[in-house]
Amino acid sequence: MSRLERITITMPEEMAAKLRAAVERGEYATTSEVVREALRDWSDEQERRADAVERVKQMVEEAEAGPSYPAEQVFAEIRQFVAEQAAKYRAENQ
């Protein structure tokens, strides 16, 4: 198991109340577990966003490398990709 480090955070009372309520409902054993899960979710989202940005960059590079690849098609594919990513994000965060 990795070493644990204690840190102190400050948050609005409403957020702290939500943390404590989740523990009181038995959803988590401690408030630390709630925060760790939130940070894992945040980290996963950051990775997904970075991957999506990298894919868009790849698509643009591929389009620039091929002389017969129309710009309209490139932008249509990018728009479709971005729309798919947005739909996934909305579905995961409902």
N, C-alpha and C positions, 0 to 999 in steps of 0.2 A: 504494500500500500504506500502511496506517496505521502510525503510529509505534509502535515497541515500547518498553515500559518494563520494566526489570529489577526484580523483587521477590524477596524471600527468604521462603521458607516453612519451617516446621518441621512434621515429621510423624513418626509412629511408625516405627521401623525396618522393621516388616513392610510398611508402605505404600511406603516408599522402595525396598525390595527388589522389590516388585511392579512399580514403575516401571522400575527397571533391567532386570528380567527381560523386560518387554515390549520394551524397546529391544534387548536381547541376542538375542531371538527374531526380530528384524527387523520387528516389527509397527509400530514407530515409529522415526524417525531419531534423536530426542532425547527425554529425559524431559520437556522443555518441551512437546513435541507432545502427549504423554499428558495433561499437566495442562490444556493448552488445550482438548483434546477433552472432557475431563471438565467443564470450566467451560462449554463450549458446551452439552453435554447438560444440565447443571444449569440453565443459563439458559433453555433450551427448556422444561424441566419447570416452572420457575417461571412462565413465560408460559402454559403449558397450565393450570396450577392457577388462575392469576388469571382466565383465560378461563372456566374451569368455575365459579368463584365468581361471576363476573359474570353468567353464564347463569342460575344459581340465583336470584340477586337479581332478574334480569329476570322470571323465571317467577313469583316471589312478587309483584312489582309488577303484572304482568299479571293475576294472580289477584285482587289487591286492587282493581284498577281495574274489574273486571267483577263486578257484583253477583250474577250467576247462575252463577258458577264455584265449584262446591262445594270446600270445603277438602280433603275426602278425595281428590278428583281431583288437586288441586295437589300434595299430599304424595305421592301415588302417582307422579305424573310426576317429582317431584324425586327420590324413591327410585330410580326407573328410571334417571334421568339419572346419579345418583351411582354406581349399580351398573355402568352402561356405562363411566363414567370409570375406575372401579376395575379393571374387566376389561381395559381398554386399557392401564392402567398395569402390571398384572401381566403382560400379554402382551409389553410392551416391555421389561420388566425380568427376563425369565427367561433 
